[in-house]
Amino acid sequence: MFRYACDRFPALVPVGAAGLDDLAFLDHERARRWYGRPVERSHWFSSTGTSGYPKPIAWTAEEDAWYVGEKQELFAPWLDGCGRAFISLAIGHNASTARQVMENLGLETDDAGLSALEDQCAAILAVAPEVLYCSPSILANLIAALERLGQRPTSVRRIITNGEVLYPSARARAQRFFGIGQADLMDTYGSTEIGTIAHSCGSCGRFHLLGGLYPEAAPAAVASSEAQVGGALDAVVLAVSSVKRTSFPVIRFVTYDVVRGLRRSLCGGAQRFTFNQILGRCDDVLNYGELFSTYDLGDLIGSRLPGTRWLVFNPDNDLTIVIEGTEPDGFREELRRRFPLHSRMSDLGLLDPPRLQFVGDFDAFAARAGLPTPRRGKAASGVRRLAPQPWWFEEPAR
Ligand SMILES: [Zn+2]
């Protein structure tokens, strides 16, 4: 890995460095200058997930080839005997290659793209796919919509998820609804910067990291998981190095994802890097299908209500924004314009629109919620994984 860094990204290797441990972790700040660099024969994707504001990130044709190839290899034995796939991943790097992966595996593929939720339900009922390949948010909304229709497709035998964190409750609901086992739902985890990072394993129940990746725990001074996801004993912020990416340096790259139980373990006769669970993200970053950045949100709130305090609650991929003060005219429209793709997907029923709450007495609200109040004027406010309770918003009668 160290040799790879020296050959490919010498700018990251300080004079006198003798091994990977001598290289600095690539956090938000240090990674910034590597975004948007001209790369020959590449195409661009936008990432907010690990980088704050959305930034362009290049993938070359060669990189796409290994990205698609390793997904095919991963899915091939597991999808053996399946004939039809239904994809609903909206847009992004993963969405753009999913059809190719399925078709290369010989599956007849229906890619819903950005179509309305009811049309997607109708397509699932008409096509009767054996495979669903969806983001967790869209999958949850598809299940809710099918349930409302009183329909429970019996064709589905395998589900692949990719995008946001698939929380245990969402996994259980999908397995129950489609009548499939734990090994029939593969959660894949990756990022636009890195590609596929890991997948859930039906045999050991842990996540396997893909080959060519070297995971480490980012030191607490670089990224801490404490505030956002609590202090689980074996939780660490994942940093990844990769010998596969050539146009972007995945060298001790900090993902800001918090995982539990990172270690080497034996599964299927091979030693590999594994972890138990992805708990969520930390460091003021919302990864809502890479569509919603708290940095943009902070800009918007700051422009309309300078100095005001605010909090974002993002449990189970739901989004509630709580802002101090009175709602300015036209604020909801501005919020929609600021996140056009998120708004479009909400209109299509694929995502739930963000809930917006203004509170007069912010200190009292924070006290009822049991949270420290964020400081005024901070660019991005803390993202909390808690589900806001209705009584937090009940202002006491005067
Ligand atoms: Zn395993």
Residues whose N, C-alpha, C, O or C-beta is under 5 A from the ligand:
A	BS01	ZN	C201 S203 C204 G205 R206 C267
